[in-house]
Amino acid sequence: MHPSDNRAEIREFLSTRRAKITPQQAGLPPGGGRRRVPGLRREEVAVLAGVSTEWYVRLEKGHIGGVSDDVLDAVAKALRLNEAERIHLFNLARAAKPRRPQRRRAPSAVRPSIARLLESMVGTPAYVRNARNDVLAYNPLFRALYAPLFDDPVNPPNFVRFTFLDPRTHDFYPDWDEAADGMVAMLRTEAGRNPHDRDLYDLVGELATRSDNFRTRWAGHDVRLHQSGTKRIKHPVVGLIEIDFDALELPADPGLVITTYSAEPGTPSADALTLLASWVATSGEEQHLREDEEPDKRIR
């Protein structure tokens, strides 16, 4: 889990992907005798990728820095990697190339114009996060939708810490396992993209120490592109809401992503979201929910 363990990351990622594929899925004959490993053998991956077994064994040991894109593509196809996994493999290869590491830190604030954009979305919950899933800025409706996220008296709001360390999330997220899988996969994806982000690995270390659920999922090396989808939330005030999310990277602010939520018109979820927006607007809930925060911790 240390940011410098790139070879270990490569080895574990490739071996876990190889273990997920059967010879039948890869179009290979099952072969005789009992298989000592789940999924494909290294020599089978080598055949499928069109390289020697010795070369692939070396690759799986983490010697990937000088490998061409064409060969990486062949390995990705042999392992039947999806888009997120293929991108992750290329990120690992890029990080393995000898060079002076750039220790980027996750951004911790947003520009005023982005804050104004969030505030203008009166009927749409919206927030900005960094790669660690720290919530850096948000509008009142998002604050009301995710009120429990802001209850940690010590740490700033962070989706992954909230999911794994707050027991209320098992009720807040009716599909908790799916939400937990997604959170870890997002962090693993970012770890491959930016292996020298010390803050990210500090968070991983904290969660691996405090949560068995997190530690088990992190060891799975699953990755995911968190660009759009649907989630269900059991809100303490308006009940169950099924909402779609769309995540957009901010090109002018590398590392930051703005996410918006919406519900399909005419559905009970849309009615619930409208009710929540009305409640925020008419009850003074925006001020109530923020009055215990320092002004510079609201929307920055």
C-alpha positions as CSV (number, residue, x, y, z in Angstrom):
1,M,0.0,0.0,0.0
2,H,3.0,2.3,0.0
3,P,3.2,4.7,-3.0
4,S,6.6,3.4,-4.0
5,D,5.5,-0.3,-4.3
6,N,4.8,0.0,-8.0
7,R,6.1,-3.5,-8.8
8,A,3.9,-5.0,-6.1
9,E,0.9,-3.1,-7.5
10,I,1.6,-4.4,-11.0
11,R,2.1,-8.0,-9.8
12,E,-1.0,-8.1,-7.7
13,F,-3.2,-6.4,-10.3
14,L,-2.1,-8.7,-13.2
15,S,-2.4,-11.8,-11.0
16,T,-5.8,-10.9,-9.8
17,R,-7.0,-10.2,-13.3
18,R,-5.6,-13.5,-14.5
19,A,-7.3,-15.4,-11.7
20,K,-10.7,-14.1,-12.9
21,I,-10.6,-15.7,-16.3
22,T,-11.2,-19.4,-17.1
23,P,-9.6,-21.1,-20.1
24,Q,-13.1,-21.5,-21.6
25,Q,-13.7,-17.7,-21.4
26,A,-10.4,-17.1,-23.1
27,G,-11.2,-19.6,-25.9
28,L,-8.6,-22.1,-24.7
29,P,-9.1,-25.8,-24.2
30,P,-9.6,-26.6,-20.5
31,G,-6.7,-29.1,-20.5
32,G,-6.3,-32.2,-18.4
33,G,-5.5,-32.6,-14.8
34,R,-6.2,-30.4,-11.8
35,R,-5.2,-26.8,-12.1
36,R,-3.1,-25.4,-9.3
37,V,-4.3,-21.8,-9.8
38,P,-7.7,-20.3,-10.4
39,G,-8.1,-18.8,-13.8
40,L,-5.4,-18.7,-16.5
41,R,-1.8,-19.9,-16.1
42,R,0.9,-17.4,-17.0
43,E,1.9,-19.4,-20.0
44,E,-1.7,-19.3,-21.3
45,V,-1.7,-15.5,-21.0
46,A,1.6,-15.4,-22.9
47,V,0.1,-17.5,-25.7
48,L,-2.9,-15.2,-25.9
49,A,-0.8,-12.1,-25.9
50,G,1.7,-13.4,-28.4
51,V,4.8,-13.2,-26.2
52,S,7.1,-15.7,-24.6
53,T,6.2,-17.2,-21.2
54,E,9.5,-15.9,-19.8
55,W,8.7,-12.4,-21.0
56,Y,5.2,-12.5,-19.5
57,V,6.5,-13.8,-16.2
58,R,8.9,-10.9,-16.0
59,L,6.1,-8.5,-16.8
60,E,3.9,-9.9,-14.1
61,K,6.8,-9.4,-11.6
62,G,6.5,-5.7,-12.2
63,H,9.1,-5.1,-14.9
64,I,6.8,-3.1,-17.1
65,G,8.4,0.3,-17.5
66,G,9.9,-0.2,-20.9
67,V,7.0,-2.1,-22.4
68,S,5.4,-0.7,-25.6
69,D,1.8,0.3,-25.9
70,D,1.2,-2.4,-28.5
71,V,2.3,-5.1,-26.0
72,L,0.3,-3.6,-23.2
73,D,-2.7,-3.7,-25.5
74,A,-2.1,-7.3,-26.3
75,V,-1.9,-8.2,-22.6
76,A,-5.0,-6.2,-21.9
77,K,-6.9,-8.2,-24.6
78,A,-5.5,-11.5,-23.3
79,L,-6.7,-10.7,-19.8
80,R,-10.1,-9.4,-21.2
81,L,-9.6,-6.1,-19.3
82,N,-12.5,-3.6,-19.3
83,E,-11.9,0.0,-20.1
84,A,-11.2,1.0,-16.5
85,E,-8.7,-1.9,-16.0
86,R,-6.9,-1.2,-19.3
87,I,-6.5,2.5,-18.3
88,H,-5.2,1.3,-14.9
89,L,-2.6,-1.0,-16.6
90,F,-1.3,1.8,-18.7
91,N,-1.2,4.1,-15.6
92,L,0.9,1.5,-13.8
93,A,3.2,1.2,-16.7
94,R,3.7,5.0,-17.0
95,A,4.4,5.2,-13.2
96,A,7.0,2.4,-13.5
97,K,9.2,4.4,-16.0
98,P,12.4,5.7,-14.4
99,R,12.0,9.4,-13.7
100,R,11.9,11.8,-10.8
101,P,8.5,11.3,-9.1
102,Q,6.2,14.2,-9.0
103,R,4.6,14.2,-5.6
104,R,1.3,15.9,-6.3
105,R,-1.0,16.6,-3.4
106,A,-4.8,16.4,-3.8
107,P,-6.3,19.9,-4.3
108,S,-7.9,21.2,-1.1
109,A,-10.0,24.1,-2.4
110,V,-12.0,25.3,-5.4
111,R,-12.0,28.5,-7.3
112,P,-14.7,31.1,-6.5
113,S,-16.3,30.7,-9.9
114,I,-16.9,27.0,-9.3
115,A,-18.4,27.8,-5.9
116,R,-20.8,30.2,-7.6
117,L,-21.7,27.6,-10.1
118,L,-22.6,25.2,-7.4
119,E,-24.7,27.8,-5.5
120,S,-26.6,28.5,-8.8
121,M,-27.9,24.9,-9.0
122,V,-30.8,25.5,-6.6
123,G,-32.7,22.3,-7.6
124,T,-29.7,20.0,-8.2
125,P,-27.5,18.5,-5.5
126,A,-23.9,19.2,-6.5
127,Y,-20.5,19.0,-5.0
128,V,-16.7,19.1,-5.9
129,R,-14.3,16.4,-4.7
130,N,-10.7,15.6,-5.1
131,A,-9.0,12.2,-5.8
132,R,-9.2,11.2,-2.1
133,N,-13.0,11.8,-2.2
134,D,-12.7,14.8,0.1
135,V,-15.8,17.0,-0.4
136,L,-14.3,20.4,-1.0
137,A,-17.4,22.4,-2.0
138,Y,-21.1,21.8,-2.2
139,N,-24.4,23.5,-2.5
140,P,-27.2,23.6,0.1
141,L,-29.2,20.8,-1.5
142,F,-26.3,18.4,-1.5
143,R,-25.6,19.3,2.1
144,A,-29.2,18.4,3.0
145,L,-29.2,15.2,0.9
146,Y,-25.9,14.0,2.5
147,A,-26.4,15.5,6.0
148,P,-24.8,12.5,7.8
149,L,-21.6,12.9,5.8
150,F,-20.9,16.1,7.7
151,D,-21.3,14.8,11.2
152,D,-17.7,13.8,11.8
153,P,-16.4,16.3,14.4
154,V,-12.7,15.6,13.6
155,N,-12.3,15.1,9.9
156,P,-13.5,17.0,6.9
157,P,-16.2,15.3,4.9
158,N,-14.8,12.3,2.9
159,F,-17.0,9.8,1.1
160,V,-14.7,6.8,1.7
161,R,-14.2,7.4,5.4
162,F,-17.9,7.9,5.8
163,T,-18.8,4.7,4.0
164,F,-16.5,2.4,5.9
165,L,-16.2,4.1,9.4
166,D,-19.8,5.3,10.0
167,P,-22.1,2.4,10.8
168,R,-25.1,4.4,9.8
169,T,-24.2,4.1,6.1
170,H,-25.4,0.5,6.1
171,D,-28.9,2.0,6.5
172,F,-28.2,5.2,4.5
173,Y,-27.0,3.1,1.5
174,P,-29.6,0.3,0.9
175,D,-27.0,-1.2,-1.5
176,W,-24.1,-0.8,0.8
177,D,-21.8,-3.5,-0.7
178,E,-22.1,-1.9,-4.1
179,A,-21.4,1.5,-2.7
180,A,-18.4,0.2,-0.8
181,D,-17.0,-1.7,-3.9
182,G,-17.3,1.5,-5.9
183,M,-15.5,3.7,-3.3
184,V,-12.5,1.3,-3.1
185,A,-12.3,0.9,-6.9
186,M,-12.2,4.7,-7.3
187,L,-9.3,5.0,-4.9
188,R,-7.4,2.1,-6.5
189,T,-7.9,3.7,-9.9
190,E,-6.5,7.0,-8.6
191,A,-3.6,5.2,-6.9
192,G,-2.5,3.8,-10.3
193,R,-2.9,7.2,-11.9
194,N,-1.0,9.1,-9.2
195,P,1.2,6.7,-7.2
196,H,3.0,9.4,-5.4
197,D,0.0,11.1,-3.8
198,R,1.0,10.8,-0.1
199,D,-2.4,12.0,1.1
200,L,-4.2,9.3,-0.8
201,Y,-2.0,6.6,0.6
202,D,-2.3,8.0,4.1
203,L,-6.1,7.6,3.8
204,V,-5.7,4.1,2.4
205,G,-3.4,3.2,5.4
206,E,-5.9,4.6,7.9
207,L,-8.9,2.7,6.4
208,A,-7.0,-0.5,6.0
209,T,-6.1,-0.4,9.7
210,R,-9.6,0.5,10.9
211,S,-11.9,-1.5,8.5
212,D,-11.7,-5.1,7.6
213,N,-14.3,-4.4,4.9
214,F,-12.0,-1.9,3.3
215,R,-8.8,-4.0,3.7
216,T,-10.5,-7.0,1.9
217,R,-11.7,-4.9,-1.0
218,W,-8.4,-3.1,-1.4
219,A,-6.6,-6.4,-1.8
220,G,-8.9,-7.2,-4.7
221,H,-7.3,-4.6,-6.9
222,D,-10.6,-3.8,-8.7
223,V,-10.8,-0.5,-10.5
224,R,-13.6,1.5,-11.9
225,L,-14.4,4.7,-13.9
226,H,-16.9,6.7,-11.8
227,Q,-18.4,8.8,-14.5
228,S,-22.1,8.2,-14.3
229,G,-24.6,5.8,-12.7
230,T,-27.5,5.4,-10.4
231,K,-27.5,5.0,-6.6
232,R,-30.2,4.7,-3.9
233,I,-30.2,6.7,-0.7
234,K,-32.5,6.2,2.3
235,H,-32.8,9.8,3.4
236,P,-33.8,10.3,7.1
237,V,-36.4,13.0,6.1
238,V,-37.8,12.2,2.7
239,G,-37.2,8.5,2.5
240,L,-35.8,6.4,-0.3
241,I,-34.4,8.3,-3.3
242,E,-33.1,6.7,-6.5
243,I,-30.9,9.3,-8.2
244,D,-28.6,9.4,-11.2
245,F,-25.2,11.0,-10.9
246,D,-22.9,12.5,-13.5
247,A,-19.2,13.3,-12.7
248,L,-17.3,15.8,-14.8
249,E,-13.6,16.5,-14.5
250,L,-12.7,20.2,-14.3
251,P,-10.0,20.7,-17.0
252,A,-8.8,23.9,-15.4
253,D,-8.4,22.3,-12.0
254,P,-6.6,18.9,-12.5
255,G,-7.6,16.4,-9.9
256,L,-11.0,18.0,-9.2
257,V,-14.4,16.5,-10.2
258,I,-17.8,18.1,-10.0
259,T,-20.7,15.7,-9.5
260,T,-24.4,16.4,-9.9
261,Y,-27.5,14.4,-8.9
262,S,-30.9,14.2,-10.6
263,A,-34.0,12.1,-10.5
264,E,-36.1,11.0,-13.4
265,P,-39.1,13.4,-13.8
266,G,-42.4,12.1,-12.6
267,T,-41.0,9.5,-10.2
268,P,-41.4,9.3,-6.4
269,S,-37.6,10.1,-6.2
270,A,-38.1,13.3,-8.2
271,D,-40.9,14.3,-5.8
272,A,-38.7,13.5,-2.8
273,L,-35.9,15.6,-4.2
274,T,-38.3,18.5,-4.9
275,L,-39.6,18.2,-1.3
276,L,-36.1,18.2,0.1
277,A,-35.3,21.3,-2.0
278,S,-38.4,23.1,-0.7
279,W,-37.6,22.1,2.8
280,V,-34.1,23.6,2.4
281,A,-35.5,26.8,0.9
282,T,-38.3,27.4,3.3
283,S,-37.2,26.1,6.7
284,G,-33.8,27.9,6.9
285,E,-32.2,24.5,6.9
286,E,-29.3,25.8,4.8
287,Q,-28.3,28.1,7.6
288,H,-29.0,25.5,10.3
289,L,-26.9,22.9,8.6
290,R,-23.9,25.3,8.2
291,E,-24.1,27.5,11.3
292,D,-21.6,25.3,13.2
293,E,-18.9,25.6,10.4
294,E,-16.2,28.2,10.0
295,P,-17.0,30.5,7.1
296,D,-14.0,29.3,5.1
297,K,-15.1,25.7,5.4
298,R,-18.4,26.2,3.7
299,I,-17.9,26.8,0.0
300,R,-14.4,27.9,-0.8
